[in-house]
Amino acid sequence: MGAGLAQIVLYLLVLLILVKPLGTYMARVYSGEHTPLDRLLRPVERLLYRLAGVNPQQEMDWKIYALAMLLFNGLGFLALYLILRLQSLLPFNPERFAGLEPHTALNIAISFTSNTNWQNYGGETTLGYLAQMLGLTGQNFLSAATGMAVLAAMVRGLVRTPPISPPLAGGIKGGVGNFWVDLTRSILYILLPLSLALALILVSQGVVQTFRPYQTVPLLQATTDADGNPVSEQVLALGPAASQIAIKQLGANGGGFFNVNSAHPFENPTPLSNFMEMLAILLIPAALCYTFGQMVGDTRQGWAVLIAMNLFFIPLLALDVSAEYGGNPILTTLGVDQTATDLQPGGNMEGKEIRFGIANSALWATATTAASNGSVNSMHDSYTPLGGLVELFFMQLGEVIYGGVGSGLYGLLIFAIIAVFVAGLMVGRTPEYLGKKIESFEMKMAAIAILVPPAMVLLGTAAALMTNDGLSGIQDGGPHGFSEVLYAYSSQGNNNGSAFAGYGANTPWVNTTGGLAMLFARYWVALPALAIAGSLVRKKRAPPNAGTLPTHGLLFIGWLAAVVLIVGALSFLPTLALGPIVEQLLLRQGVTF
């Protein structure tokens, strides 16, 4: 256990060390300042604008910015849907996989376009190389860059004040940036360089990156299949995996090349690959907090939101790790030794890779559900009830504890607006955030953003439990079966993408309702965020006075965390009580289902 805890501490230290340099670099990217990559990438950037007919100096108000985002994402959805449906006609499909069913293709296209990357298929048995590369990997970049672009627009709304000098190009009043510029710079200057570096590291560790067809190899020891027939060889799935794994982790996408995701030895073969992939999950979301502080001219604001995130992350990580090290009490009553020795790792090792152990499995599970990533290196369905509760609750908090790249931070900033508004009501003064007055319009938009995802989760779960199609996918009975359904819709309704792996969700009903949950959860948070940016950018900044609530101090940090907790608890505590909480109580009494 001591070695595992040391690895967790090392992970957090490395992450913290990288926050400032990467955050500073990204702030320069979004502010249009000089970066070390300018000499190489500026010509490419200018060429892309000329080919697309984009004037990079042309500002957009929030409505035009939102329309550009929706149109671009809509075209991406359509392109991906057609690739999946027409897969059998496309090249780079050495296993000759057929086109996907309409409801399956619909769910996948929505999933990857919305940055959810919920997977209702087995990658190595369903998709050819072109569908994986052009379709899924392409959307991994585009959907991640969309979230980062929306964050940049929202931060400009907080920073800019009228009258803007020099005037914005195009005569736009209240401009929040240019979507095409923010999208291009997010990909070109941030996501591509980081993905290239990580992909090279992963290839060096043995992650596959090839166009060769699947390979048949002889087994060292013959065996039999489920029907008793002799088996002497095995088919090894290959493909250009490393390039997809890099952006799936860095872009908070999480969609694996293979069915078991990063538990697969071809996706995650070594301790170093495991560490780097885990680091990539939180790297950009954490660094964007410092980017936010740089862009608003007060780095204390960035550290404040990062600390607020860790007020949840570290205690819940500790709970998850301790729950898994504690083992399964039913096995203890049966005389099974679950203590750690030189011969066994101890604790609850069901569903976990021995090569990673409990600490690295629990850390990954905590990071991936906190960060809207959704990738896994262990099966969450096999966690203890308390361990599964941690993963569920991270998603149900709104994917704002780190969250997706860009989307997590603008979600937390919406909570910050709610926090200052409630604090203003308490003391009887007009609330302000970073000098901008928070009024009725901002609160209406914030209410939409924090209420839509819980509504999608609860309505989807209720509907699934009321239909035969929804019930048919449940693997287990009792509260754990309920948790499987709740987890599926919590994952889709909060754009996470991970799964308990115990819910058979590839049915027309679940694919359609889950797709709707992913759509609403993505865009009915992004659109209110842009609307808030458009409203705030037109407001003058009020100078701080004796009655101003400092938003960088410990008092506000604690209050912000409390608001996030209150909203999450009020929305989901009853459902958690019906699922993992009661399951934990029954487990202690030796009851199983």
C-alpha positions as MATLAB code, in Angstrom:
seq = 'MGAGLAQIVLYLLVLLILVKPLGTYMARVYSGEHTPLDRLLRPVERLLYRLAGVNPQQEMDWKIYALAMLLFNGLGFLALYLILRLQSLLPFNPERFAGLEPHTALNIAISFTSNTNWQNYGGETTLGYLAQMLGLTGQNFLSAATGMAVLAAMVRGLVRTPPISPPLAGGIKGGVGNFWVDLTRSILYILLPLSLALALILVSQGVVQTFRPYQTVPLLQATTDADGNPVSEQVLALGPAASQIAIKQLGANGGGFFNVNSAHPFENPTPLSNFMEMLAILLIPAALCYTFGQMVGDTRQGWAVLIAMNLFFIPLLALDVSAEYGGNPILTTLGVDQTATDLQPGGNMEGKEIRFGIANSALWATATTAASNGSVNSMHDSYTPLGGLVELFFMQLGEVIYGGVGSGLYGLLIFAIIAVFVAGLMVGRTPEYLGKKIESFEMKMAAIAILVPPAMVLLGTAAALMTNDGLSGIQDGGPHGFSEVLYAYSSQGNNNGSAFAGYGANTPWVNTTGGLAMLFARYWVALPALAIAGSLVRKKRAPPNAGTLPTHGLLFIGWLAAVVLIVGALSFLPTLALGPIVEQLLLRQGVTF';
ca = [
       0.000    0.000    0.000;
       2.875    2.341    0.774;
       4.291    2.044   -2.745;
       0.870    2.737   -4.216;
       0.411    5.864   -2.112;
       3.884    7.065   -3.125;
       2.869    6.737   -6.780;
      -0.264    8.804   -6.144;
       1.762   11.536   -4.419;
       4.268   11.551   -7.295;
       1.419   11.839   -9.783;
      -0.103   14.853   -8.014;
       3.288   16.557   -7.666;
       4.144   16.176  -11.361;
       0.688   17.443  -12.308;
       1.065   20.507  -10.086;
       4.541   21.276  -11.451;
       3.219   21.300  -15.034;
       0.216   23.555  -14.322;
       2.039   26.894  -14.503;
       4.222   26.432  -17.617;
       1.460   24.856  -19.704;
      -1.145   27.281  -18.365;
       1.044   30.264  -19.238;
       1.635   28.902  -22.731;
      -2.096   28.391  -23.377;
      -2.860   31.913  -22.143;
      -0.425   33.267  -24.743;
      -2.093   31.143  -27.421;
      -5.585   32.495  -26.696;
      -4.369   36.063  -26.260;
      -2.622   35.978  -29.653;
       0.786   36.586  -28.104;
       4.103   35.179  -29.297;
       4.750   31.490  -28.584;
       7.831   29.296  -29.169;
       5.956   27.469  -31.959;
       5.074   30.592  -33.962;
       7.849   30.270  -36.531;
       6.688   26.754  -37.387;
       2.922   27.093  -37.027;
       2.048   30.696  -37.985;
       2.399   29.989  -41.741;
       0.221   26.897  -41.373;
      -2.358   28.879  -39.410;
      -2.489   31.666  -42.016;
      -2.812   29.103  -44.827;
      -5.754   27.429  -43.065;
      -7.542   30.769  -42.720;
      -7.039   31.551  -46.407;
      -8.312   28.133  -47.475;
     -11.375   28.456  -45.242;
     -12.052   32.088  -46.138;
     -11.764   33.173  -42.508;
     -10.750   36.676  -41.458;
      -8.936   36.066  -38.150;
      -9.439   39.700  -37.148;
     -13.225   39.469  -37.501;
     -14.861   39.335  -34.076;
     -18.144   37.576  -33.306;
     -20.811   38.357  -30.769;
     -21.941   35.409  -28.661;
     -24.846   34.493  -30.936;
     -22.713   34.265  -34.071;
     -20.041   32.437  -32.082;
     -22.625   29.911  -30.872;
     -24.091   29.498  -34.356;
     -20.631   28.801  -35.800;
     -20.015   26.211  -33.075;
     -23.350   24.459  -33.680;
     -22.963   24.418  -37.473;
     -19.417   23.101  -37.279;
     -20.324   20.400  -34.772;
     -23.416   19.507  -36.797;
     -21.356   18.963  -39.930;
     -18.882   16.889  -37.920;
     -21.731   14.745  -36.614;
     -23.073   14.175  -40.125;
     -19.652   13.275  -41.515;
     -18.972   10.787  -38.729;
     -22.424    9.217  -39.064;
     -21.877    8.651  -42.795;
     -18.409    7.169  -42.217;
     -19.847    4.675  -39.743;
     -22.815    3.746  -41.924;
     -20.739    3.396  -45.112;
     -17.739    1.740  -43.504;
     -17.941   -1.378  -45.711;
     -17.362    0.784  -48.819;
     -14.370    2.657  -47.425;
     -10.641    1.779  -47.643;
      -8.355    0.837  -44.727;
     -10.782   -1.790  -43.506;
      -8.623   -4.939  -43.592;
     -11.092   -7.028  -41.560;
     -13.956   -5.995  -43.881;
     -16.246   -4.793  -41.103;
     -19.783   -3.957  -42.182;
     -21.464   -0.591  -41.796;
     -23.103   -0.006  -38.429;
     -26.806   -0.145  -37.619;
     -28.533    3.281  -37.723;
     -29.156    3.527  -33.963;
     -25.605    2.419  -33.151;
     -24.056    4.860  -35.628;
     -26.313    7.638  -34.320;
     -25.195    7.101  -30.732;
     -21.501    6.917  -31.659;
     -21.674   10.035  -33.848;
     -23.374   12.034  -31.085;
     -21.003   10.609  -28.502;
     -17.770   11.600  -30.231;
     -19.070   14.923  -31.514;
     -20.174   15.935  -28.031;
     -16.820   14.949  -26.447;
     -18.577   12.168  -24.469;
     -17.021    9.170  -26.244;
     -19.503    6.738  -24.734;
     -18.793    3.449  -26.527;
     -21.587    0.984  -27.261;
     -19.346   -1.237  -29.411;
     -16.113   -3.223  -29.315;
     -13.543   -1.300  -31.303;
     -11.493   -4.241  -32.529;
     -14.588   -6.162  -33.670;
     -16.615   -3.280  -35.130;
     -14.557   -0.506  -36.714;
     -11.943   -0.427  -39.459;
      -8.820    1.711  -39.399;
     -10.284    4.598  -41.423;
     -13.338    4.873  -39.178;
     -11.070    4.913  -36.129;
      -8.620    7.459  -37.579;
     -10.658    9.847  -39.711;
     -13.928    9.469  -37.843;
     -13.176    8.989  -34.159;
      -9.683   10.448  -33.811;
     -10.698   13.452  -35.905;
     -13.640   14.155  -33.606;
     -11.394   13.662  -30.571;
      -9.490   16.762  -31.704;
     -12.488   18.775  -32.874;
     -14.774   18.152  -29.896;
     -11.997   18.892  -27.403;
     -11.071   22.100  -29.244;
     -14.731   23.162  -29.195;
     -14.804   23.043  -25.392;
     -11.556   25.001  -25.169;
     -12.884   27.617  -27.602;
     -16.050   28.147  -25.538;
     -13.917   28.623  -22.419;
     -11.773   31.231  -24.193;
     -14.924   33.117  -25.225;
     -16.315   33.042  -21.688;
     -13.074   34.325  -20.188;
     -13.066   37.211  -22.684;
     -16.568   38.049  -21.526;
     -15.205   38.445  -18.015;
     -12.126   40.410  -19.113;
     -13.317   42.816  -21.806;
     -15.123   46.024  -20.914;
     -16.821   48.671  -23.094;
     -15.673   50.652  -24.913;
     -13.054   48.234  -26.248;
      -9.983   50.010  -27.546;
      -8.889   49.579  -30.257;
     -12.360   48.895  -31.693;
     -13.058   45.308  -32.667;
     -12.730   44.471  -36.353;
     -16.010   44.269  -38.232;
     -17.789   46.788  -36.062;
     -18.923   44.107  -33.598;
     -19.936   45.428  -30.216;
     -19.557   42.924  -27.432;
     -17.315   40.530  -29.333;
     -16.158   37.406  -27.495;
     -13.620   36.293  -30.094;
     -13.692   34.336  -33.323;
     -14.773   30.694  -33.083;
     -12.704   29.611  -36.094;
      -9.565   31.209  -34.674;
     -10.062   29.736  -31.214;
     -10.780   26.313  -32.697;
      -7.758   26.413  -35.012;
      -5.341   27.642  -32.375;
      -6.594   25.076  -29.828;
      -5.807   22.259  -32.228;
      -2.710   23.605  -33.915;
      -0.830   25.073  -30.945;
      -2.016   22.918  -28.045;
      -3.647   19.593  -28.883;
      -1.502   18.555  -31.857;
       1.947   19.190  -30.292;
       0.989   17.540  -27.008;
      -0.601   14.575  -28.805;
       2.446   14.084  -31.021;
       4.764   14.077  -28.006;
       2.576   11.667  -26.049;
       2.045    9.359  -29.035;
       5.815    9.034  -29.511;
       6.219    8.160  -25.822;
       3.445    5.568  -26.060;
       4.926    3.985  -29.195;
       8.267    3.720  -27.392;
       6.468    1.743  -24.664;
       4.917   -0.709  -27.101;
       1.504    0.794  -27.857;
       0.666   -0.415  -31.367;
       0.686    1.995  -34.329;
       0.410    0.099  -37.590;
      -1.754   -0.418  -40.681;
      -1.033   -4.142  -40.807;
      -4.090   -6.426  -40.708;
      -4.881   -8.491  -37.643;
      -2.274  -11.193  -36.978;
      -2.939  -14.860  -36.187;
      -0.346  -16.333  -33.813;
       0.058  -19.866  -32.359;
      -0.615  -20.375  -28.673;
       2.230  -21.633  -26.513;
      -0.224  -23.986  -24.862;
      -3.325  -25.368  -26.573;
      -6.673  -24.832  -24.881;
     -10.387  -25.280  -25.593;
     -13.218  -22.866  -26.270;
     -16.557  -22.670  -24.442;
     -17.898  -25.610  -26.474;
     -14.924  -27.820  -25.724;
     -13.328  -27.502  -29.155;
      -9.514  -27.368  -29.246;
      -7.921  -23.952  -29.829;
      -4.292  -23.651  -30.884;
      -4.072  -20.082  -32.219;
      -5.265  -16.572  -31.440;
      -6.075  -13.494  -33.517;
      -4.319  -10.330  -32.314;
      -6.109   -7.092  -33.130;
      -3.756   -4.341  -34.350;
      -4.122   -0.871  -35.803;
      -3.031    2.782  -35.511;
      -3.834    2.927  -31.805;
      -1.155    5.176  -30.266;
      -2.262    8.288  -32.161;
      -5.849    7.830  -30.964;
      -4.826    7.022  -27.390;
      -2.810   10.245  -27.101;
      -5.663   12.576  -28.045;
      -8.272   10.470  -26.237;
      -6.410   11.194  -22.986;
      -5.324   14.776  -23.607;
      -8.694   15.867  -25.008;
     -10.766   14.322  -22.190;
     -12.287   12.029  -24.800;
     -11.617    8.571  -23.383;
     -12.819    6.479  -26.317;
     -10.505    3.471  -26.550;
      -9.186    1.842  -29.712;
      -9.869   -1.578  -28.191;
     -12.952   -2.703  -26.306;
     -11.394   -2.872  -22.834;
      -9.817    0.554  -23.310;
      -6.579    1.194  -21.398;
      -6.769   -2.157  -19.626;
      -5.693   -3.634  -22.987;
      -1.937   -4.358  -23.174;
      -1.754   -2.917  -26.698;
      -3.155    0.411  -25.414;
      -1.369    0.534  -22.077;
       1.487   -1.977  -21.803;
       3.879   -0.581  -19.150;
       3.982    1.378  -15.871;
       5.351    4.413  -17.749;
       2.571    4.328  -20.347;
       0.061    4.034  -17.509;
       1.551    7.035  -15.695;
       1.712    9.197  -18.828;
      -1.849    8.347  -19.866;
      -3.122    9.151  -16.369;
      -1.156   12.396  -16.334;
      -2.657   13.384  -19.689;
      -6.188   13.005  -18.294;
      -5.847   15.956  -15.889;
      -3.031   17.899  -17.548;
      -4.977   20.351  -19.713;
      -7.984   20.800  -17.353;
      -5.620   21.618  -14.480;
      -3.415   23.953  -16.544;
      -6.436   25.808  -17.922;
      -7.101   27.061  -14.391;
      -3.799   28.939  -14.532;
      -4.620   30.051  -18.074;
      -7.830   31.560  -16.701;
      -5.895   33.444  -14.020;
      -3.427   34.774  -16.581;
      -6.145   35.949  -18.954;
      -8.124   37.798  -16.258;
      -4.938   39.431  -14.998;
      -4.957   37.794  -11.557;
      -3.372   34.372  -11.238;
      -4.838   34.055   -7.735;
      -8.225   33.522   -9.399;
      -6.833   30.542  -11.284;
      -5.275   29.010   -8.211;
      -8.561   29.526   -6.343;
     -10.614   27.436   -8.778;
      -7.883   24.776   -8.891;
      -7.892   24.526   -5.095;
     -11.700   24.297   -5.103;
     -11.443   21.358   -7.517;
      -8.966   19.583   -5.272;
     -11.159   20.047   -2.206;
     -13.262   17.349   -3.874;
     -10.651   15.412   -5.805;
      -8.200   14.513   -3.041;
     -10.725   13.419   -0.331;
     -12.780   11.387   -2.813;
      -9.604    9.829   -4.216;
      -8.646    8.837   -0.664;
     -12.112    7.314   -0.145;
     -11.879    5.329   -3.383;
      -8.398    4.011   -2.631;
      -9.266    3.063    0.955;
     -12.493    1.338   -0.125;
     -10.637   -0.816   -2.637;
      -7.780   -1.614   -0.272;
     -10.395   -2.575    2.315;
     -11.505   -5.485    0.152;
     -14.800   -7.323   -0.011;
     -16.240   -8.158    3.454;
     -18.149  -11.154    2.062;
     -14.897  -12.748    0.905;
     -13.477  -12.135    4.374;
     -16.362  -14.060    5.961;
     -15.617  -16.930    3.568;
     -12.053  -17.109    4.838;
     -10.376  -15.490    1.835;
      -7.189  -13.677    2.831;
      -7.280  -10.162    1.317;
      -4.226   -8.743    3.058;
      -1.316   -7.500    0.969;
       1.737   -9.786    0.950;
       4.723  -10.449   -1.282;
       2.595  -13.001   -3.124;
      -0.627  -10.980   -3.600;
      -1.626   -7.311   -3.820;
      -4.494   -7.659   -1.339;
      -7.754   -5.721   -1.245;
     -10.459   -5.846   -3.899;
      -8.590   -6.864   -7.030;
     -11.664   -8.015   -8.969;
     -11.748   -6.319  -12.372;
      -8.264   -4.827  -11.960;
      -5.013   -5.559  -13.747;
      -2.398   -7.100  -11.441;
       0.281   -5.082  -13.257;
      -1.400   -1.820  -12.129;
      -2.710   -2.794   -8.705;
      -5.262   -0.990   -6.581;
      -3.600    2.415   -6.243;
      -3.102    3.007   -9.974;
      -6.520    1.566  -10.798;
      -8.351    3.716   -8.235;
      -6.354    6.812   -9.208;
      -7.251    6.301  -12.865;
     -10.922    5.669  -12.027;
     -11.048    8.825   -9.910;
      -9.257   10.994  -12.454;
     -11.265    9.781  -15.442;
     -14.662   10.403  -13.813;
     -13.556   13.740  -12.357;
     -12.180   14.940  -15.671;
     -14.953   13.960  -18.090;
     -12.471   11.606  -19.719;
     -14.161    8.250  -19.350;
     -11.210    6.009  -20.230;
     -10.569    3.065  -17.897;
      -7.745    0.742  -16.940;
     -10.020   -1.359  -14.704;
     -13.692   -2.312  -14.688;
     -15.737    0.050  -12.502;
     -18.554   -2.485  -12.235;
     -16.265   -4.608  -10.048;
     -15.425   -1.847   -7.570;
     -16.792   -1.904   -4.054;
     -20.055    0.029   -3.603;
     -18.183    2.958   -2.016;
     -15.610    2.916   -4.800;
     -18.379    2.971   -7.413;
     -20.095    5.787   -5.495;
     -16.985    7.953   -5.893;
     -17.010    7.530   -9.681;
     -20.760    8.187   -9.821;
     -20.609   11.286   -7.637;
     -17.748   12.865   -9.582;
     -19.868   12.721  -12.727;
     -23.025   13.847  -10.965;
     -21.329   16.959   -9.587;
     -21.519   18.215  -13.165;
     -18.076   17.260  -14.504;
     -16.631   20.447  -13.006;
     -13.988   18.872  -10.764;
     -11.376   19.271  -13.500;
     -14.003   18.218  -16.048;
     -13.490   18.154  -19.788;
     -10.890   20.340  -21.488;
     -12.494   23.780  -21.399;
     -15.947   22.488  -20.540;
     -15.025   21.594  -16.967;
     -13.699   25.060  -16.197;
     -16.510   27.006  -17.833;
     -18.912   24.747  -15.920;
     -17.165   25.623  -12.648;
     -17.181   29.320  -13.554;
     -20.960   29.058  -13.899;
     -21.043   27.656  -10.369;
     -18.809   30.560   -9.296;
     -21.384   32.995  -10.702;
     -24.102   31.223   -8.705;
     -21.903   31.335   -5.599;
     -21.351   35.096   -5.763;
     -25.035   35.674   -6.506;
     -26.151   33.722   -3.430;
     -23.474   35.429   -1.340;
     -24.740   38.813   -2.557;
     -28.264   37.933   -1.503;
     -26.987   37.055    1.954;
     -25.438   40.472    2.534;
     -27.981   42.491    0.559;
     -25.782   43.885   -2.224;
     -25.475   43.433   -5.976;
     -23.228   40.424   -6.582;
     -20.103   40.821   -8.691;
     -17.622   38.391  -10.174;
     -14.260   39.809  -11.264;
     -15.837   43.261  -11.207;
     -18.792   42.350  -13.460;
     -22.280   42.605  -11.960;
     -24.237   39.364  -11.912;
     -27.873   40.042  -12.710;
     -31.033   38.150  -13.663;
     -29.965   37.148  -17.194;
     -26.733   35.549  -16.014;
     -28.617   33.662  -13.296;
     -31.217   32.353  -15.731;
     -28.491   31.025  -18.002;
     -26.597   29.568  -15.053;
     -29.758   27.827  -13.844;
     -30.236   26.198  -17.252;
     -26.613   25.028  -17.298;
     -26.722   23.363  -13.879;
     -30.230   21.862  -14.182;
     -30.205   20.313  -17.657;
     -27.532   17.595  -17.043;
     -29.186   16.280  -13.822;
     -32.549   16.282  -15.592;
     -31.117   14.205  -18.437;
     -29.592   11.717  -15.995;
     -32.683   11.303  -13.829;
     -35.189   11.225  -16.682;
     -33.061    8.788  -18.682;
     -32.593    6.478  -15.699;
     -36.304    6.553  -14.843;
     -37.330    5.889  -18.450;
     -34.879    2.979  -18.764;
     -36.236    1.378  -15.599;
     -39.800    1.665  -16.915;
     -39.204   -0.054  -20.272;
     -38.383   -3.641  -21.207;
     -35.659   -2.421  -23.576;
     -34.009   -0.464  -20.777;
     -34.344   -3.268  -18.242;
     -33.032   -5.934  -20.610;
     -29.470   -4.648  -20.386;
     -29.185   -4.944  -16.601;
     -26.677   -7.647  -15.656;
     -27.184   -7.778  -11.866;
     -30.154   -7.602   -9.550;
     -30.916   -5.406   -6.557;
     -29.237   -2.057   -5.891;
     -26.216   -2.910   -8.024;
     -28.439   -3.368  -11.074;
     -29.954    0.029  -10.339;
     -26.451    1.493  -10.052;
     -25.570    0.108  -13.491;
     -28.433    2.014  -15.116;
     -27.791    5.152  -13.057;
     -24.098    5.028  -13.985;
     -24.884    4.680  -17.702;
     -27.069    7.794  -17.784;
     -24.842    9.729  -15.377;
     -21.982    9.066  -17.784;
     -23.937   10.066  -20.892;
     -25.828   12.917  -19.236;
     -22.594   14.514  -18.029;
     -20.459   13.843  -21.134;
     -18.121   11.419  -19.372;
     -18.281    8.232  -21.412;
     -17.096    5.662  -18.879;
     -19.258    2.652  -18.083;
     -19.819    0.177  -15.264;
     -19.309   -2.491  -17.935;
     -22.266   -4.385  -16.527;
     -25.053   -2.714  -18.490;
     -25.766   -3.989  -22.019;
     -26.623   -0.663  -23.546;
     -26.479   -1.277  -27.315;
     -30.243   -1.280  -27.937;
     -32.324    1.173  -29.981;
     -33.946    2.617  -26.843;
     -30.760    3.154  -24.844;
     -28.822    4.401  -27.875;
     -31.498    6.972  -28.702;
     -32.223    8.194  -25.173;
     -28.520    8.187  -24.331;
     -27.766   10.152  -27.492;
     -30.335   12.785  -26.529;
     -28.844   12.994  -23.034;
     -25.376   13.569  -24.503;
     -26.621   16.274  -26.875;
     -28.525   18.229  -24.250;
     -25.791   17.910  -21.635;
     -23.128   19.223  -24.007;
     -24.856   22.100  -25.722;
     -27.250   23.262  -23.002;
     -24.211   24.004  -20.883;
     -22.047   25.465  -23.662;
     -24.784   27.755  -25.008;
     -25.619   29.319  -21.612;
     -21.883   29.803  -21.029;
     -21.622   31.752  -24.295;
     -24.778   33.724  -23.455;
     -23.259   34.695  -20.109;
     -20.065   35.752  -21.900;
     -22.092   37.867  -24.337;
     -23.899   39.588  -21.481;
     -20.834   40.216  -19.319;
     -18.696   41.578  -22.158;
     -21.061   44.558  -22.446;
     -20.731   45.454  -18.767;
     -18.204   47.817  -17.267;
     -15.937   46.577  -14.545;
     -16.770   47.946  -11.098;
     -13.757   48.763   -8.914;
     -13.497   46.660   -5.733;
     -14.659   48.263   -2.488;
     -15.169   47.335    1.157;
     -18.300   45.344    0.317;
     -16.761   43.302   -2.515;
     -16.430   39.571   -1.909;
     -12.848   38.539   -2.753;
     -13.036   35.572   -5.107;
      -9.481   34.394   -4.562;
      -9.548   33.834   -0.789;
     -10.189   30.752    1.298;
     -13.697   31.908    2.208;
     -14.832   32.006   -1.426;
     -13.024   28.790   -2.275;
     -14.890   26.996    0.482;
     -18.190   28.634   -0.484;
     -17.755   27.662   -4.141;
     -17.071   24.064   -3.141;
     -20.135   24.129   -0.886;
     -22.398   25.344   -3.712;
     -21.155   22.570   -6.026;
     -21.715   20.009   -3.271;
     -25.194   21.289   -2.408;
     -26.387   21.180   -6.012;
     -24.940   17.701   -6.544;
     -26.332   16.336   -3.280;
     -29.813   17.777   -3.773;
     -29.953   16.352   -7.287;
     -28.593   12.858   -6.703;
     -28.461   11.866   -3.030;
     -31.807    9.979   -3.229;
     -30.633    7.935   -6.210;
     -27.265    7.227   -4.587;
     -29.125    6.025   -1.516;
     -31.051    3.553   -3.678;
     -27.877    2.309   -5.359;
     -24.331    2.231   -3.953;
     -25.158    3.416   -0.414;
     -27.711    0.703    0.319;
     -25.520   -1.824   -1.489;
     -22.621   -0.977    0.827;
     -24.840   -1.413    3.881;
     -26.118   -4.758    2.612;
     -22.597   -5.870    1.736;
     -21.533   -5.284    5.335;
     -24.356   -7.580    6.385;
     -23.246  -10.292    3.951;
     -26.146   -9.812    1.489;
     -25.410  -10.168   -2.241;
     -27.510  -10.198   -5.408;
];
